[in-house]
C-alpha cells in the first residue's frame, strides 16, 4: 500500500455486509496473485520485522511475529526501550 504501514488482512474471512446493495458490488473484487521472488529480490524487499522463508520449492516473505497482537507488543517494547 502507499501509506508505509502494514494492513492486517485475512483473505479467508468474509466481509460483513451491513447494506444489501453492497453485496453485489464486492463480488467483483479479486486478489492480485502473489509475486514470484528470487532470493536476491526477497532480501532487498524485506522490512526489519520480516523474514525470508526458503523451502525447496518456494521463497516466502513472512512476519517474525505471526499474530497482530504479538507484533503490537513487540513494537511497544522497542519504542519504550529506545526512549
N, CA, C and O atoms as CSV, one atom per row, in Angstrom:
chain,resi,resn,atom,element,x,y,z
A,1,UNK,N,N,0.830,-1.185,0.000
A,1,UNK,CA,C,0.000,0.000,0.000
A,1,UNK,C,C,0.872,1.246,0.000
A,1,UNK,O,O,2.089,1.146,0.158
A,2,UNK,N,N,0.285,2.390,-0.170
A,2,UNK,CA,C,1.064,3.614,-0.304
A,2,UNK,C,C,1.233,4.373,1.003
A,2,UNK,O,O,1.822,5.454,0.992
A,3,UNK,N,N,0.752,3.866,2.119
A,3,UNK,CA,C,0.839,4.570,3.392
A,3,UNK,C,C,2.093,4.226,4.179
A,3,UNK,O,O,2.415,4.940,5.129
A,4,UNK,N,N,2.804,3.185,3.838
A,4,UNK,CA,C,4.028,2.836,4.532
A,4,UNK,C,C,3.826,2.038,5.804
A,4,UNK,O,O,4.799,1.780,6.512
A,5,UNK,N,N,2.616,1.638,6.124
A,5,UNK,CA,C,2.353,0.795,7.285
A,5,UNK,C,C,1.667,-0.481,6.810
A,5,UNK,O,O,1.038,-0.504,5.752
A,6,UNK,N,N,1.793,-1.529,7.594
A,6,UNK,CA,C,1.190,-2.803,7.222
A,6,UNK,C,C,-0.300,-2.797,7.543
A,6,UNK,O,O,-0.723,-2.235,8.553
A,7,UNK,N,N,-1.079,-3.418,6.690
A,7,UNK,CA,C,-2.508,-3.572,6.886
A,7,UNK,C,C,-2.770,-5.032,7.209
A,7,UNK,O,O,-2.315,-5.928,6.497
A,8,UNK,N,N,-3.512,-5.267,8.296
A,8,UNK,CA,C,-3.834,-6.636,8.689
A,8,UNK,C,C,-5.007,-7.102,7.843
A,8,UNK,O,O,-6.085,-6.510,7.880
A,9,UNK,N,N,-4.788,-8.181,7.071
A,9,UNK,CA,C,-5.805,-8.697,6.157
A,9,UNK,C,C,-5.845,-10.211,6.281
A,9,UNK,O,O,-4.807,-10.870,6.326
A,10,UNK,N,N,-7.049,-10.749,6.337
A,10,UNK,CA,C,-7.238,-12.193,6.313
A,10,UNK,C,C,-8.161,-12.514,5.146
A,10,UNK,O,O,-9.372,-12.324,5.264
A,11,UNK,N,N,-7.632,-12.995,4.021
A,11,UNK,CA,C,-8.477,-13.236,2.848
A,11,UNK,C,C,-9.457,-14.393,3.026
A,11,UNK,O,O,-10.323,-14.589,2.173
A,12,UNK,N,N,-9.350,-15.153,4.092
A,12,UNK,CA,C,-10.271,-16.273,4.284
A,12,UNK,C,C,-11.539,-15.854,5.011
A,12,UNK,O,O,-12.522,-16.595,5.003
A,13,UNK,N,N,-11.540,-14.669,5.646
A,13,UNK,CA,C,-12.734,-14.195,6.331
A,13,UNK,C,C,-13.599,-13.399,5.373
A,13,UNK,O,O,-13.111,-12.555,4.621
A,14,UNK,N,N,-14.883,-13.681,5.413
A,14,UNK,CA,C,-15.818,-12.967,4.548
A,14,UNK,C,C,-16.126,-11.599,5.149
A,14,UNK,O,O,-16.226,-11.454,6.367
A,15,UNK,N,N,-16.272,-10.613,4.296
A,15,UNK,CA,C,-16.593,-9.264,4.742
A,15,UNK,C,C,-18.030,-9.240,5.247
A,15,UNK,O,O,-18.930,-9.776,4.601
A,16,UNK,N,N,-18.247,-8.609,6.419
A,16,UNK,CA,C,-19.593,-8.493,6.963
A,16,UNK,C,C,-20.320,-7.378,6.227
A,16,UNK,O,O,-19.837,-6.248,6.146
A,17,UNK,N,N,-21.474,-7.709,5.701
A,17,UNK,CA,C,-22.240,-6.740,4.922
A,17,UNK,C,C,-23.327,-6.124,5.793
A,17,UNK,O,O,-24.091,-6.835,6.446
A,18,UNK,N,N,-23.388,-4.801,5.797
A,18,UNK,CA,C,-24.415,-4.115,6.566
A,18,UNK,C,C,-25.490,-3.529,5.664
A,18,UNK,O,O,-26.550,-3.126,6.143
A,19,UNK,N,N,-25.234,-3.479,4.391
A,19,UNK,CA,C,-26.189,-2.922,3.453
A,19,UNK,C,C,-26.369,-3.925,2.303
A,19,UNK,O,O,-25.381,-4.394,1.739
A,20,UNK,N,N,-27.582,-4.248,1.961
A,20,UNK,CA,C,-27.827,-5.263,0.937
A,20,UNK,C,C,-27.318,-4.841,-0.440
A,20,UNK,O,O,-26.954,-5.697,-1.246
A,21,UNK,N,N,-27.285,-3.550,-0.721
A,21,UNK,CA,C,-26.788,-3.106,-2.019
A,21,UNK,C,C,-25.293,-3.368,-2.168
A,21,UNK,O,O,-24.788,-3.451,-3.287
A,22,UNK,N,N,-24.600,-3.497,-1.075
A,22,UNK,CA,C,-23.157,-3.712,-1.118
A,22,UNK,C,C,-22.789,-5.141,-1.521
A,22,UNK,O,O,-21.669,-5.377,-1.974
A,23,UNK,N,N,-23.698,-6.088,-1.368
A,23,UNK,CA,C,-23.346,-7.492,-1.574
A,23,UNK,C,C,-22.929,-7.794,-3.009
A,23,UNK,O,O,-22.003,-8.580,-3.209
A,24,UNK,N,N,-23.562,-7.215,-3.997
A,24,UNK,CA,C,-23.176,-7.497,-5.381
A,24,UNK,C,C,-21.958,-6.693,-5.801
A,24,UNK,O,O,-21.217,-7.118,-6.686
A,25,UNK,N,N,-21.742,-5.565,-5.196
A,25,UNK,CA,C,-20.604,-4.720,-5.540
A,25,UNK,C,C,-19.286,-5.402,-5.174
A,25,UNK,O,O,-18.324,-5.322,-5.937
A,26,UNK,N,N,-19.225,-6.070,-4.025
A,26,UNK,CA,C,-17.987,-6.686,-3.551
A,26,UNK,C,C,-17.666,-8.016,-4.209
A,26,UNK,O,O,-16.556,-8.520,-4.038
A,27,UNK,N,N,-18.576,-8.593,-4.941
A,27,UNK,CA,C,-18.318,-9.878,-5.573
A,27,UNK,C,C,-17.313,-9.783,-6.713
A,27,UNK,O,O,-16.711,-10.791,-7.084
A,28,UNK,N,N,-17.122,-8.614,-7.266
A,28,UNK,CA,C,-16.205,-8.463,-8.388
A,28,UNK,C,C,-14.753,-8.265,-7.955
A,28,UNK,O,O,-13.863,-8.222,-8.805
A,29,UNK,N,N,-14.498,-8.145,-6.659
A,29,UNK,CA,C,-13.137,-7.938,-6.175
A,29,UNK,C,C,-12.354,-9.247,-6.265
A,29,UNK,O,O,-12.813,-10.288,-5.794
A,30,UNK,N,N,-11.172,-9.185,-6.872
A,30,UNK,CA,C,-10.304,-10.353,-6.957
A,30,UNK,C,C,-8.942,-9.991,-6.401
A,30,UNK,O,O,-8.470,-8.868,-6.583
A,31,UNK,N,N,-8.312,-10.927,-5.730
A,31,UNK,CA,C,-6.988,-10.696,-5.179
A,31,UNK,C,C,-5.934,-10.784,-6.273
A,31,UNK,O,O,-6.056,-11.560,-7.221
A,32,UNK,N,N,-4.908,-9.975,-6.119
A,32,UNK,CA,C,-3.792,-9.992,-7.057
A,32,UNK,C,C,-2.931,-11.215,-6.753
A,32,UNK,O,O,-2.655,-11.483,-5.584
A,33,UNK,N,N,-2.501,-11.962,-7.762
A,33,UNK,CA,C,-1.658,-13.132,-7.500
A,33,UNK,C,C,-0.353,-12.739,-6.813
A,33,UNK,O,O,0.158,-11.636,-7.011
A,34,UNK,N,N,0.170,-13.636,-6.021
A,34,UNK,CA,C,1.401,-13.352,-5.300
A,34,UNK,C,C,2.581,-13.207,-6.257
A,34,UNK,O,O,2.571,-13.736,-7.368
A,35,UNK,N,N,3.580,-12.487,-5.804
A,35,UNK,CA,C,4.775,-12.275,-6.635
A,35,UNK,C,C,5.693,-13.485,-6.551
A,35,UNK,O,O,5.769,-14.144,-5.514
A,36,UNK,N,N,6.371,-13.768,-7.618
A,36,UNK,CA,C,7.389,-14.806,-7.615
A,36,UNK,C,C,8.725,-14.140,-7.280
A,36,UNK,O,O,9.215,-13.299,-8.034
A,37,UNK,N,N,9.303,-14.523,-6.148
A,37,UNK,CA,C,10.544,-13.922,-5.683
A,37,UNK,C,C,11.732,-14.794,-6.041
A,37,UNK,O,O,11.645,-16.022,-6.038
A,38,UNK,N,N,12.828,-14.150,-6.346
A,38,UNK,CA,C,14.094,-14.860,-6.280
A,38,UNK,C,C,14.742,-14.417,-4.968
A,38,UNK,O,O,14.264,-13.469,-4.344
A,39,UNK,N,N,15.785,-15.058,-4.549
A,39,UNK,CA,C,16.363,-14.810,-3.236
A,39,UNK,C,C,16.879,-13.384,-3.103
A,39,UNK,O,O,16.676,-12.761,-2.062
A,40,UNK,N,N,17.530,-12.858,-4.112
A,40,UNK,CA,C,18.092,-11.517,-4.042
A,40,UNK,C,C,16.995,-10.464,-3.892
A,40,UNK,O,O,17.118,-9.547,-3.080
A,41,UNK,N,N,15.927,-10.595,-4.671
A,41,UNK,CA,C,14.834,-9.640,-4.584
A,41,UNK,C,C,14.139,-9.715,-3.232
A,41,UNK,O,O,13.753,-8.683,-2.683
A,42,UNK,N,N,13.973,-10.916,-2.684
A,42,UNK,CA,C,13.329,-11.082,-1.386
A,42,UNK,C,C,14.152,-10.429,-0.281
A,42,UNK,O,O,13.589,-9.817,0.627
A,43,UNK,N,N,15.463,-10.552,-0.345
A,43,UNK,CA,C,16.309,-9.950,0.677
A,43,UNK,C,C,16.294,-8.425,0.602
A,43,UNK,O,O,16.426,-7.757,1.628
A,44,UNK,N,N,16.138,-7.876,-0.577
A,44,UNK,CA,C,16.050,-6.421,-0.725
A,44,UNK,C,C,14.671,-5.926,-0.281
A,44,UNK,O,O,14.559,-4.813,0.231
A,45,UNK,N,N,13.648,-6.712,-0.463
A,45,UNK,CA,C,12.263,-6.311,-0.259
A,45,UNK,C,C,11.832,-6.342,1.207
A,45,UNK,O,O,10.854,-5.674,1.542
A,46,UNK,N,N,12.499,-7.076,2.101
A,46,UNK,CA,C,12.019,-7.276,3.463
A,46,UNK,C,C,12.204,-6.027,4.323
A,46,UNK,O,O,13.082,-5.203,4.067
A,47,UNK,N,N,11.353,-5.906,5.355
A,47,UNK,CA,C,11.458,-4.866,6.373
A,47,UNK,C,C,12.178,-5.442,7.582
A,47,UNK,O,O,12.590,-6.602,7.580
A,48,UNK,N,N,12.326,-4.611,8.626
A,48,UNK,CA,C,13.016,-5.058,9.830
A,48,UNK,C,C,12.245,-6.124,10.602
A,48,UNK,O,O,12.842,-6.902,11.345
A,49,UNK,N,N,10.926,-6.167,10.433
A,49,UNK,CA,C,10.112,-7.123,11.177
A,49,UNK,C,C,9.702,-8.336,10.348
A,49,UNK,O,O,8.744,-9.025,10.698
A,50,UNK,N,N,10.411,-8.605,9.260
A,50,UNK,CA,C,10.055,-9.716,8.381
A,50,UNK,C,C,11.224,-10.687,8.200
A,50,UNK,O,O,12.382,-10.348,8.442
A,51,UNK,N,N,10.889,-11.883,7.773
A,51,UNK,CA,C,11.869,-12.922,7.493
A,51,UNK,C,C,11.673,-13.439,6.072
A,51,UNK,O,O,10.592,-13.318,5.496
A,52,UNK,N,N,12.736,-14.015,5.516
A,52,UNK,CA,C,12.630,-14.717,4.237
A,52,UNK,C,C,12.666,-16.199,4.562
A,52,UNK,O,O,13.635,-16.697,5.135
A,53,UNK,N,N,11.614,-16.892,4.195
A,53,UNK,CA,C,11.491,-18.321,4.467
A,53,UNK,C,C,11.797,-19.069,3.169
A,53,UNK,O,O,11.125,-18.871,2.157
A,54,UNK,N,N,12.810,-19.923,3.208
A,54,UNK,CA,C,13.241,-20.625,1.996
A,54,UNK,C,C,12.977,-22.113,2.167
A,54,UNK,O,O,13.443,-22.735,3.122
A,55,UNK,N,N,12.220,-22.677,1.224
A,55,UNK,CA,C,11.961,-24.110,1.181
A,55,UNK,C,C,12.463,-24.622,-0.165
A,55,UNK,O,O,12.804,-23.816,-1.030
A,56,UNK,N,N,12.517,-25.921,-0.365
A,56,UNK,CA,C,12.989,-26.421,-1.663
A,56,UNK,C,C,12.151,-25.944,-2.854
A,56,UNK,O,O,12.670,-25.827,-3.963
A,57,UNK,N,N,10.864,-25.668,-2.637
A,57,UNK,CA,C,10.007,-25.266,-3.748
A,57,UNK,C,C,9.667,-23.779,-3.768
A,57,UNK,O,O,9.332,-23.252,-4.828
A,58,UNK,N,N,9.740,-23.082,-2.626
A,58,UNK,CA,C,9.253,-21.709,-2.551
A,58,UNK,C,C,10.201,-20.796,-1.789
A,58,UNK,O,O,11.010,-21.247,-0.978
A,59,UNK,N,N,10.083,-19.523,-2.064
A,59,UNK,CA,C,10.713,-18.467,-1.273
A,59,UNK,C,C,9.588,-17.557,-0.832
A,59,UNK,O,O,8.879,-17.000,-1.670
A,60,UNK,N,N,9.406,-17.392,0.503
A,60,UNK,CA,C,8.284,-16.630,1.026
A,60,UNK,C,C,8.779,-15.524,1.953
A,60,UNK,O,O,9.818,-15.647,2.602
A,61,UNK,N,N,8.008,-14.445,1.995
A,61,UNK,CA,C,8.212,-13.404,2.988
A,61,UNK,C,C,7.171,-13.613,4.069
A,61,UNK,O,O,6.009,-13.897,3.778
A,62,UNK,N,N,7.589,-13.473,5.319
A,62,UNK,CA,C,6.617,-13.560,6.402
A,62,UNK,C,C,7.075,-12.691,7.556
A,62,UNK,O,O,8.244,-12.313,7.636
A,63,UNK,N,N,6.163,-12.383,8.438
A,63,UNK,CA,C,6.465,-11.579,9.616
A,63,UNK,C,C,7.179,-12.434,10.658
A,63,UNK,O,O,6.946,-13.640,10.736
A,64,UNK,N,N,8.052,-11.816,11.461
A,64,UNK,CA,C,8.688,-12.546,12.562
A,64,UNK,C,C,7.633,-12.974,13.579
A,64,UNK,O,O,7.611,-14.120,14.028
A,65,UNK,N,N,6.768,-12.040,13.930
A,65,UNK,CA,C,5.654,-12.332,14.830
A,65,UNK,C,C,4.419,-12.540,13.960
A,65,UNK,O,O,4.000,-11.616,13.263
A,66,UNK,N,N,3.833,-13.725,13.986
A,66,UNK,CA,C,2.732,-14.021,13.084
A,66,UNK,C,C,1.413,-13.389,13.516
A,66,UNK,O,O,0.590,-13.053,12.665
A,67,UNK,N,N,1.194,-13.222,14.815
A,67,UNK,CA,C,-0.055,-12.639,15.301
A,67,UNK,C,C,0.079,-11.128,15.425
A,67,UNK,O,O,1.129,-10.618,15.815
A,68,UNK,N,N,-0.989,-10.420,15.093
A,68,UNK,CA,C,-1.001,-8.951,15.171
A,68,UNK,C,C,-0.775,-8.466,16.594
A,68,UNK,O,O,-0.099,-7.458,16.800
A,69,UNK,N,N,-1.326,-9.162,17.574
A,69,UNK,CA,C,-1.164,-8.771,18.978
A,69,UNK,C,C,0.305,-8.846,19.381
A,69,UNK,O,O,0.805,-7.951,20.062
A,70,UNK,N,N,0.988,-9.889,18.975
A,70,UNK,CA,C,2.410,-10.035,19.298
A,70,UNK,C,C,3.246,-8.957,18.622
A,70,UNK,O,O,4.198,-8.451,19.217
A,71,UNK,N,N,2.903,-8.600,17.386
A,71,UNK,CA,C,3.642,-7.529,16.695
A,71,UNK,C,C,3.463,-6.192,17.405
A,71,UNK,O,O,4.412,-5.416,17.522
A,72,UNK,N,N,2.243,-5.920,17.880
A,72,UNK,CA,C,1.980,-4.672,18.592
A,72,UNK,C,C,2.775,-4.626,19.893
A,72,UNK,O,O,3.375,-3.600,20.215
A,73,UNK,N,N,2.786,-5.718,20.639
A,73,UNK,CA,C,3.549,-5.768,21.895
A,73,UNK,C,C,5.035,-5.559,21.651
A,73,UNK,O,O,5.691,-4.816,22.381
A,74,UNK,N,N,5.557,-6.204,20.639
A,74,UNK,CA,C,6.978,-6.084,20.329
A,74,UNK,C,C,7.330,-4.649,19.938
A,74,UNK,O,O,8.353,-4.121,20.373
A,75,UNK,N,N,6.500,-4.025,19.130
A,75,UNK,CA,C,6.789,-2.642,18.718
A,75,UNK,C,C,6.713,-1.691,19.909
A,75,UNK,O,O,7.489,-0.738,19.978
A,76,UNK,N,N,5.801,-1.927,20.843
A,76,UNK,CA,C,5.731,-1.094,22.053
A,76,UNK,C,C,6.973,-1.270,22.918
A,76,UNK,O,O,7.502,-0.297,23.455
A,77,UNK,N,N,7.437,-2.511,23.053
A,77,UNK,CA,C,8.646,-2.752,23.841
A,77,UNK,C,C,9.859,-2.066,23.220
A,77,UNK,O,O,10.685,-1.495,23.931
A,78,UNK,N,N,9.963,-2.123,21.908
A,78,UNK,CA,C,11.093,-1.480,21.225
A,78,UNK,C,C,11.023,0.030,21.392
A,78,UNK,O,O,12.046,0.673,21.628
A,79,UNK,N,N,9.817,0.609,21.271
A,79,UNK,CA,C,9.673,2.058,21.442
A,79,UNK,C,C,10.009,2.486,22.864
A,79,UNK,O,O,10.672,3.506,23.055
A,80,UNK,N,N,9.564,1.723,23.872
A,80,UNK,CA,C,9.853,2.092,25.258
A,80,UNK,C,C,11.337,1.912,25.569
A,80,UNK,O,O,11.892,2.656,26.378
A,81,UNK,N,N,11.978,0.946,24.945
A,81,UNK,CA,C,13.407,0.729,25.147
A,81,UNK,C,C,14.228,1.867,24.543
A,81,UNK,O,O,15.243,2.273,25.109
A,82,UNK,N,N,13.787,2.378,23.398
A,82,UNK,CA,C,14.510,3.448,22.720
A,82,UNK,C,C,14.343,4.806,23.392
A,82,UNK,O,O,15.155,5.705,23.177
A,83,UNK,N,N,13.295,4.966,24.207
A,83,UNK,CA,C,13.068,6.261,24.868
A,83,UNK,C,C,13.890,6.446,26.093
A,83,UNK,O,O,13.799,7.486,26.746
